[in-house]
């Protein structure tokens, strides 16, 4: 997508995430240890949750679905679209990483089935404070 080598991306992940966000005018998520989230307006976040058990087939698909579900909820609650995309990506990446940590504690350091991650979400989300954006439209 950027026309650079993997080594170039790994050498400066934040700059590459920012470049993707600017190029596509969208929030970009660059997965890996310390997943990077970048917005077209220049905001940048580096996620601190996660565990090597997430290096398993399908976990990226689960992450994409998690972000999409959070985005839908934020939009439905009236959050402005650009802010919703940023918050959904940051929260989704953190939640996904936290679920990996929880599974690693329970099951050990081996890879986990990607489908096991969403089962961790309710317990994790129960402890979060989620902002309100007004009345939910029916």
Protein Blocks (a to p, Z undefined) as FASTA:
>chain_A
ZZpafklmmmmmmlmmmmmmmmnopacddedehiacddfkopacddfbdcfklmcghklm
mmmmmmmmmmmmmmmnopafklmmmmmmmmmmmmmmmmmmmmmmmnojadcdfklmmmmm
mmmmmmpccddebjadZZ
